[in-house]
Amino acid sequence: MPVPIANQIRRLRFEAGEMTQGQLAERIGMTRQTVAAIEAGKYSPSLEAAFRIAQVFGVELEAVFQWTGIPPL
């Protein structure tokens, strides 16, 4: 089931000179697979990881992640 958090990571990576998932992962201290799962909406990052991602792109947290609501049961 997808997590109730949307993100703009793919767009931000493209705008940052077509940064790869691996490059982002290296800068935030995670694996490429974890970045891919977060980007695909299959995994919610920790609060610390979310702030690290926003910091890499030089944007506010809300420019990267958006709460979409609690999914129905």
Phi and psi restraints in degrees (value plus and minus 20) as a CYANA .aco file:
   2 PRO   PHI     -85.0   -45.0
   2 PRO   PSI     129.8   169.8
   3 VAL   PHI     -98.6   -58.6
   3 VAL   PSI     134.3   174.3
   4 PRO   PHI    -101.9   -61.9
   4 PRO   PSI      12.4    52.4
   5 ILE   PHI    -147.6  -107.6
   5 ILE   PSI      96.8   136.8
   6 ALA   PHI    -107.1   -67.1
   6 ALA   PSI     140.3   180.3
   7 ASN   PHI    -166.7  -126.7
   7 ASN   PSI     141.6   181.6
   8 GLN   PHI    -134.1   -94.1
   8 GLN   PSI       5.0    45.0
   9 ILE   PHI     -80.8   -40.8
   9 ILE   PSI     -65.5   -25.5
  10 ARG   PHI     -79.0   -39.0
  10 ARG   PSI     -66.9   -26.9
  11 ARG   PHI     -82.5   -42.5
  11 ARG   PSI     -64.3   -24.3
  12 LEU   PHI     -85.2   -45.2
  12 LEU   PSI     -57.2   -17.2
  13 ARG   PHI     -83.2   -43.2
  13 ARG   PSI     -62.9   -22.9
  14 PHE   PHI     -82.3   -42.3
  14 PHE   PSI     -64.2   -24.2
  15 GLU   PHI     -88.9   -48.9
  15 GLU   PSI     -39.2     0.8
  16 ALA   PHI    -115.2   -75.2
  16 ALA   PSI      22.1    62.1
  17 GLY   PHI      55.7    95.7
  17 GLY   PSI      11.9    51.9
  18 GLU   PHI      37.2    77.2
  18 GLU   PSI      26.1    66.1
  19 MET   PHI     -77.4   -37.4
  19 MET   PSI     117.3   157.3
  20 THR   PHI    -103.1   -63.1
  20 THR   PSI     143.1   183.1
  21 GLN   PHI     -80.7   -40.7
  21 GLN   PSI     -57.4   -17.4
  22 GLY   PHI     -83.5   -43.5
  22 GLY   PSI     -61.0   -21.0
  23 GLN   PHI     -85.2   -45.2
  23 GLN   PSI     -63.5   -23.5
  24 LEU   PHI     -82.6   -42.6
  24 LEU   PSI     -64.8   -24.8
  25 ALA   PHI     -77.3   -37.3
  25 ALA   PSI     -64.5   -24.5
  26 GLU   PHI     -81.5   -41.5
  26 GLU   PSI     -60.4   -20.4
  27 ARG   PHI     -91.1   -51.1
  27 ARG   PSI     -45.0    -5.0
  28 ILE   PHI    -127.0   -87.0
  28 ILE   PSI     -18.0    22.0
  29 GLY   PHI      55.2    95.2
  29 GLY   PSI      16.4    56.4
  30 MET   PHI    -149.1  -109.1
  30 MET   PSI     155.9   195.9
  31 THR   PHI    -107.9   -67.9
  31 THR   PSI     139.0   179.0
  32 ARG   PHI     -81.7   -41.7
  32 ARG   PSI     -56.3   -16.3
  33 GLN   PHI     -83.5   -43.5
  33 GLN   PSI     -58.3   -18.3
  34 THR   PHI     -87.2   -47.2
  34 THR   PSI     -64.1   -24.1
  35 VAL   PHI     -79.7   -39.7
  35 VAL   PSI     -63.1   -23.1
  36 ALA   PHI     -81.4   -41.4
  36 ALA   PSI     -61.8   -21.8
  37 ALA   PHI     -86.7   -46.7
  37 ALA   PSI     -60.6   -20.6
  38 ILE   PHI     -83.9   -43.9
  38 ILE   PSI     -67.6   -27.6
  39 GLU   PHI     -80.9   -40.9
  39 GLU   PSI     -57.0   -17.0
  40 ALA   PHI    -100.6   -60.6
  40 ALA   PSI     -24.3    15.7
  41 GLY   PHI      57.7    97.7
  41 GLY   PSI       0.4    40.4
  42 LYS   PHI    -116.0   -76.0
  42 LYS   PSI     -28.9    11.1
  43 TYR   PHI    -170.5  -130.5
  43 TYR   PSI     115.6   155.6
  44 SER   PHI    -112.9   -72.9
  44 SER   PSI     109.6   149.6
  45 PRO   PHI     -93.6   -53.6
  45 PRO   PSI     138.6   178.6
  46 SER   PHI     -85.8   -45.8
  46 SER   PSI     143.1   183.1
  47 LEU   PHI     -80.3   -40.3
  47 LEU   PSI     -61.4   -21.4
  48 GLU   PHI     -81.6   -41.6
  48 GLU   PSI     -65.5   -25.5
  49 ALA   PHI     -83.6   -43.6
  49 ALA   PSI     -59.1   -19.1
  50 ALA   PHI     -81.6   -41.6
  50 ALA   PSI     -63.3   -23.3
  51 PHE   PHI     -86.3   -46.3
  51 PHE   PSI     -57.4   -17.4
  52 ARG   PHI     -83.2   -43.2
  52 ARG   PSI     -62.3   -22.3
  53 ILE   PHI     -81.8   -41.8
  53 ILE   PSI     -67.3   -27.3
  54 ALA   PHI     -80.1   -40.1
  54 ALA   PSI     -60.0   -20.0
  55 GLN   PHI     -84.4   -44.4
  55 GLN   PSI     -58.9   -18.9
  56 VAL   PHI     -77.7   -37.7
  56 VAL   PSI     -61.2   -21.2
  57 PHE   PHI    -108.0   -68.0
  57 PHE   PSI     -26.1    13.9
  58 GLY   PHI      48.3    88.3
  58 GLY   PSI      15.4    55.4
  59 VAL   PHI    -148.8  -108.8
  59 VAL   PSI     147.4   187.4
  60 GLU   PHI     -91.9   -51.9
  60 GLU   PSI     135.8   175.8
  61 LEU   PHI     -74.0   -34.0
  61 LEU   PSI     -60.3   -20.3
  62 GLU   PHI     -88.3   -48.3
  62 GLU   PSI     -38.1     1.9
  63 ALA   PHI     -97.8   -57.8
  63 ALA   PSI     -36.3     3.7
  64 VAL   PHI    -122.1   -82.1
  64 VAL   PSI     -66.5   -26.5
  65 PHE   PHI    -139.6   -99.6
  65 PHE   PSI     120.1   160.1
  66 GLN   PHI    -152.2  -112.2
  66 GLN   PSI     113.9   153.9
  67 TRP   PHI     -98.3   -58.3
  67 TRP   PSI     105.1   145.1
  68 THR   PHI    -122.9   -82.9
  68 THR   PSI     -23.5    16.5
  69 GLY   PHI      88.9   128.9
  69 GLY   PSI     150.8   190.8
  70 ILE   PHI    -101.5   -61.5
  70 ILE   PSI     105.7   145.7
  71 PRO   PHI     -88.4   -48.4
  71 PRO   PSI     130.2   170.2
  72 PRO   PHI     -86.1   -46.1
  72 PRO   PSI     131.0   171.0
